Amino acid sequence: MNVVGIDVGYSNLKLAFGAADGAMKTMVRPAGAAPADRFGGRFDGRAQDDFLHVNVDGQPFIAGVSPDRAEMWERSLHADYAKTDSYKALFNAGLLLSEMKEIDLLVTGLPVSQAQDASIRTELEKRFSGEHRITAKRTVNVKKVMVVAQPIGGLFDYINQADHGPEEDKITEEHRILVVDPGFYSLDWVLVSHGQIQRQSSGTSVKASSVLLEQAGILIAEEHGSKPSVELLENAMRGGKTSILLAGDRVDLAPYIQKASESLSSVTATAIQKALRVENMSPDVIVLVGGGSGFFQKTIQDAFPRLKVVSPVNPVLANARGFWLLGATS
């Protein structure tokens, strides 16, 4: 059975794929996607090396590149992202990267606030089931789609890793688990108790990495006179760079990211604590997943000082790997 786990994020496209009884393969690409004609003069030899060419309802798109590569095209940073052409282009890019023509089960996720709405889940499942013409010459048939709350993928991934690690890292059904997933646009959390999501103690905040990087840019501008774009900071963080070149000066990012993180992530921690009080439930362990994990690690630990905060290896891929595991064991 061919299984694909796909996490179409606002910053990265994450993919896990392979036969259910075989080895999982993974990929990460930037989540930029726009019509091909928006790439203008950049549509040349070397630039094409990292382009993924796909069709969206017959229109040629380029996907899997940094969002600032396209000209005259605004990236989607809103709650209806899953309904946009850019999202569909990235979805098709994921199908292309899987190199599969028949997919028995595709598992993907939505922010918690949307995943709790059955009509939104059903609409996405219908939209991505069936045959997709992803390029002029290639079609992919997706037999079944499963949509879950995004942090659930990260939880499955951590449990899978912990099962192969030290005994003290293992999680049992007795644990009440708070899963926190800081993404680029939204930060999601779910409380899982006895294997069930506690709906009233789960939620979504838009105080996530994009807002944090915007705030860091403002702090940099106050001291250096020029404000770097969110995309410049995002590309630096994605590439593991510790500094950027701004108006001819080398600017170390760490102090500005740290200060922005402290001011914004504390707001998110308060929202999580408030949600937990609704059902008077206290978690036993916190699993931190997602590409923004590093930004929020300290504040989450400070908000729950008595609890162990753990993360899977390479947390940016955690949801996609977990989606594949969910599909492979279904």
N, C-alpha and C positions, 0 to 999 in steps of 0.2 A: 504494500500500500504506500503510495507516494503522499507525503505530508509536507506542507509548507506552513511555517510560522512567520508571519509578516507584521512588523511594527512600523507603520508609516507615521513617523514623527514630524514635528515642525522643524527640527534641525537635522535629523538623520533618518535615513531609511535603513532599518535593520531586518535581516533575513536569516532564517534558519530552515534548512530543507534537507530532504533525503528520504529514503525508504524507511518505514516504521521499524523494520527489523535490521536496519543498517546503521551506519555512522551518520551523525548530524554534521552538515556543513553550514558555515555561517559567513555572512558578509555585512559590511557597513558601508553605506554611501551617503554623501551629503544630500539633504532633502530639497535641493533646488529643482524646480521643474517649470518650464514655460514653453510657449509655442516656439518652434524652431526659428521663425523669422525675427524673434526678439534677441537673437544672438549676433545679428549684424556682422560687423567686421571681425568679431571674435570666432566666427565660423570658419576657421582656417586649419591647416594641417595639424599642428601640435595640439591645438585646443580640442580637436575632435577625438584625441586619444582617450579622454575620460568622459566623452559624451555617450549616453545611452539614448538611442533613437527609438521612439515608440509612437504609436498612434493613439489618439483619444477621439473617438467617434469620427474617424477618418482624417482628423487634423494632425499633422506632424508635430510632435513635442520632443524636446530634449530634457532628460531627467537625470538625477543622480549627480548633480554638480552643486557647487556652492551657490546659495540663493542670489548673491550679488553678481553672478556672471551674466545674467539676463539684463537687457536694456529695456527701459520703459515697461517694467513688469513688477508689480508689488507682490511680495510673498503673502500667503494667507495666514493671518494670525487672529483667528476668530473661532467661535464654537462650531460653525458649520463647515469646518475644514474638510471633513469627510465627503462633502457633497461637491467639492470643487474639481475643476479639470486638473489642477496641479496634483491633487491627491490621487485621482484616477491615473494620471501619468506615472506617478511613483508606484502605484499598485501594479501597473503594467510592466514597469521596469523591474519590479520584484519577480514577476512571472518570467520575464526574460532571463534574469540572472539565475533562476532556478534550473534553467535548461530542460524543463519538463514540458511535455505537451499534454499530459493527462495528470491531473492532481486529484487524488481521491478525497482529501480533506485539507482545507485551508483554514487556519486559525488566526484570528486577529483580535485587536482590542480597541476599546473606546474609553475615553475618560469616565471615571466612576459615575458622575452625574448623568451621563448619557447612557451608559451601559445598564443603569437601573430602569431605563425606559424601554419596555418590550417593543414598542412600535419603532423606535430608532434602531434597535438591534435587528429586528426583522427586515427593515428597509435595507440595511447594509448587507445582510445575508443574501437577500434577493438580488441586490445590485451586483454583487461579485460572484454569484453562482452562474454556471453555464459557460457558454463558449465566448472567448474574448479574442478579437483580432488585435493583437498587440503591436504588430508591424504590418507593412503591406503584404508580406509573404508568410507571416507566422500567426497561427491561432493556438490558443491554450484552452482546454476544457477543464473547468473547476466543478467537480461533481457535488461537493458540499462545502459550506462555509459555516464556521462556528465563531461567534462574537462573544467575548468575555470582557470583564473589567480589566483594564491594562495591568494593574499591579498584581493580579492573580498569576500572570505569566512569570513575573519576577519571583514570586513566592515559590512556584513549582521549580524554577531554576535553582533557587537557593537550597531547597529541600533535597533536590537531586545531588547537588554538590556536597551538602552536609552529610548525606548518607554514605558518601565515600571518604569522609574525613574523620577527625577525632570525635569520640563519643560525646564530649561536652558541647559540640556544635549541633548535634542532632535535634530536630523538632518533632514532637509527638502530637497526637490528636488532643492531648490534655492541655497543650499550650494555647493561650489566647495570643494571637499574633497580629501585631500592627504592621502592615506593609505600607511604606511610604515611597512614592515614586515621583521624584522631581523631574519633570520633563522641561522642554523649552518654553511651551506656552502655558501648560497647566501643571499643577502639582496635585497628585491624587493620593488618597490613602484609603485603605480598607482594614477593618478589624475582622479577623476570622476566628471564630470560636466553635469548637466541635465540628470543624470542617465546613461551617456555614458562614457566609458573609453577613455581618450585622449591619443592616442597611442604614440605620439611624446613626451609627458610629462611623460611617464611611462618607467620603465626600471629595470635592474638587475645589481647588483654589487657583486663581489665575496669577497669583504672586509667585511666578516661577522664574526660570533661568533667563528668559528674555527681559523681564522687568529688572532682574538683578543686573544684567549686563548693561541695560539702559542707564541704571543708576550709577554703575561703575564709570560709564562714559561721562556722566555729568560731573562726578567727583574728579575725574582726570582733567576735564575742561576747566574746572575751578582753579587748578594749580598749573596747568600747562597752556591754557589759553585756547585750546582747540579740542573739539569733542570727536573722538573716534566713533565710527558707526558700530551698531550692534553686530553687523556682519563681520567687521574687522576683528572685533573682540572674539566673536564666535569662532572664526577661522583660526585665530591664535590658540584658543583653548582646545579646539579639535586637533590641531597639529602638535599639541604639547609644548607650545612656546611660552616662555615666562615673561616676555617683553614684546613691545611693538615699537615701530618707528613712527613718530608723530611730529610733523613739522620739523624734521631733521634731528629730533632728539630721541634717544632711546628711553622708553618709559617702562619701568617694571610694573607688572600687572598685580602682583600678589597683594599689596596693601589696599588697593582700590577694590579688588574683588572681595577681600576679607571684610572691609568696612561696609560695602553694599550688602554682603551676605548677612552680616550681623543685624542690620536695620530691617531687612525684608523678611528673612527667614524666621525671625522671632514672631512676626505677625502670623505666619503660617503655623508655627508651633502652637500659638494661642488658639487658632481656629481648630486644630486637631484636638487639643485638650478640651475645648468646649464641646466638640462633637462626642467625645468619649463620655462626658458627664451625662449626656442625654439618657444613655442606658445604664449609667452607673457601672461601667465596665472598665477594668484596668488591664492593659496587656501584660503578658509575661516576658515578651521579647519583641524587639523591633527589627524588621528586615528592611533595609534601605536599598532601593534599586534605582536604575535609570541613569541617564547621562549627567544629570545635575546632582548626583549623590554627594560629590565632594564639596559642593557649595553649601549643603545643608547638614552635613554630618555633625558639626560641632553644636549647632543650635538644637538639633533633635536630641543629641545626647544631653545637653544642658537642661532641656525641657523635661527629660525623663532620666534624672541622674542615677536612679537605682536600677535601671533596666540595661540589659545588654543590647547594644546596637550592632548588627552584623550586616554584611553585604556579600553577595556572590562575587566571584572573580570576574573582572571586566563587566561591571554592572550596566554599561550602555547596551549590551546585547541580552541582558537578563530576560526581558519580556519576550523577545523573539524566540530565545531558546526555550523558555517555559511554554510558549504557545506550541512549539513543535512537540515538546514532551507531552502536553495535554492531548494533542492529536494522535501521537504515536501510541498512547496508552488507552485511547477511546475504544 
